[in-house]
C-alpha cells in the first residue's frame, strides 16, 4: 500500500468501496485527465490507481501536466507502486499529440484563482474555451466512451435566498464585469460540450461542483475555508471582514471523485449534474462559529465600510442534487462541515 496519512487511506478505501460505481466497466480502460495536479484531479488519479490495484482493474491513466517535475514529485509514491500512470507535458491550449487509445476523458484543467479572473481575464477565457475545444476534439478523434467536463456552481449567478437551484437554471451574468470571465467561460464551455454531443456524438456530460475541499489543500490557498483552517492550526481567532452572510453547500474531495465517476459511467450525454453535500449548507458566519467552537477559538468581526468593501456581495447557492442522486450517488464520507475540517486539516 502507498505510504500516506490514515485519512488518505480511509478516503481511498471509501471511494473504492462505493457500490454505486460500476467498477467492472473500468477493466483495462485508459483515462485521459486534465488538471491532474489540482486538488480534485490529484485525488481522482490516486483513487483510480488505488481501486485499480485493489480490484485488479488494470486501469491506465494519461495525465496532462504543465510542470512535469512537480507532477512526478506529487505522485512519487504512486509511480513507485504502479505502472498505470504516465504524464504528457503540455497545456490544454496547445494540446500535444497523443497516440495512445483513450476510453474516458475527465477535463478539469481551468484557472481557479479568483484574483486571476480579474487580473488575467483574457487568459482565463482562452484557457477555458481553447482548452475545452481541444479536449473535445480529442474525445471525438479517439471515439471515447464517456467525457466529463468539470464546471462550477458559479454559472448560476446570484440566486435568491431560500431558492433551491436546479440544473435547468442559469444566472444573469454581465459580460461587462471582468470577474465574470470565469463563470461566462464555463457557460460557453458547457455549450461547447452540448454542441459536440449534438453534432459529433461525443458523449459529453457536465458536473457543476460546489466549493470543494479536503486533504491536500495548499498552504497558500486564498479561499475562506483555507484561511479558517490556518486559524485552527495556528490557534488564532477567526476574523471576519464582513457579516459572513454568503450561504452555500460544500463537498468533500472523496465525494467529488465518486460524483465524477458516477456521472462518467451513468450520466446522460448533454446533461448537467449538480454536485454538493446538501447537509453542509450554511453561511460563512455559521461555518466559522461551528469550527471555532469545535477548536476552542473565537470568531471576531472587523466589519469594513460597505462603500469601500472589496469583498463580493452575499451569495445564496443552495444546489439541488436530486439529479445526481438519481444515478444512485451519495456521499461516501458523510458528516458535516466540522468533519470535513477535521479530515482536511487533520485536527
Secondary structure, DSSP 4 states (H G I P E B T S, - for coil): -----HHHHHHHHHHHT-TTS-GGGGTT-EEEEESTTSHHHHHHHHHHHHHHHHHT---EEEEEES-HHHHHHHTHHHHHH-S-EEEEES-STTPPP--S--SEEEE------HHHHHHSHHHHHHHHHHHHHHHHHHHHHHT-SEEEEEEEGGGG--PPTTPEEPTT------TTSGGGHHHHHHHHHHHHHHHHHHHH---EEEEEE-EEE-TT--TT--SHHHHHHHHHHHT--EEESS----EEEEEEHHHHHHHHHHHHHHPPTT-EEEE-EEEEEEEHHHHHHHHHHHHT--EEE-PPPTTT--SPPP-EEEE--HHHHTTT---SS---HHHHHHHHHT-
